[in-house]
Amino acid sequence: MRRFSLLPVVALFALLSGCVAPGMGGLSMNATISGGEQVRIDFDHGQIVHPQNDDLKILTGILEPNLKDKNFTYQFSFELKHDHVHPPQSVKVDDVTDDAPVSLVDDQHPVLINGGVWTKRVGPVDPDKVPWLTEIESTVRIFRFTVVTSDGRTLVLYQGASYPAVIKKVFREGMGIDKKEQH
C-alpha cells in the first residue's frame, strides 16, 4: 500500500493554489458563474491573486485534503484592511463555479480575531461531495464572499482557487478514489 505524506502535498498545493499577492506579470480570466454573471479572476506569475477592496482582503478560499482521514476541509478567511471598517454582521461563502451556487458558510455571528481577521473551517467533507475532483483536467473553483457590515453595506468579493490536474491526481490517489489494478 502506498503511503502519502501530507506536508509535501499541502506545500505543493499552497504553491499552486494562489497564495501570492498582486504584483507584476499579471493576467486575468473571465469566468461565468452561477446565474450567468461574468467575474474576473486575476493571476500573478501563474498564481491566483487574493481579491481585495477598500475594506477587506480575502486571505484564504481553498479546499484542503486530509489524506489520513480521507476527507476534505474548506478553509475561508479575510481581514479588515483598516481599523475604521465596520465589523461584519454576517458572512456568506458560496461556491459559484457551477450552474447552481452551493452554500458553504452562512455565519450570522461572525467573530474577528487578531485585530480583524475572520476565519471559518467547514468539514469534514466527503470526497463524493467534491465531484469535480474526478475530472482529469485542471479546475478553477470560484468562491463568492458576501459580507454585510454593521453599517448595512454589502461587500462581495470572488476568490478563485486553482486545482491543477497533478494535484487532483494526488488527492484522488491519497483518498483511494483512483482504484488501479495491481500487477
Protein Blocks (a to p, Z undefined) as FASTA:
>chain_A
ZZddfklmmmmmmmmnopacddehiacdddddehhiacddddeehiacddddfkbccfbd
cddddfknopaddddddddfbfklccdfbdcdddfkbmbdcdfbdcfbbcdeehiaacdd
eddddfklmmmlmpmbdcddddddddddfkopacdddddddddfklmmmmmmmnomaccd
dZZ
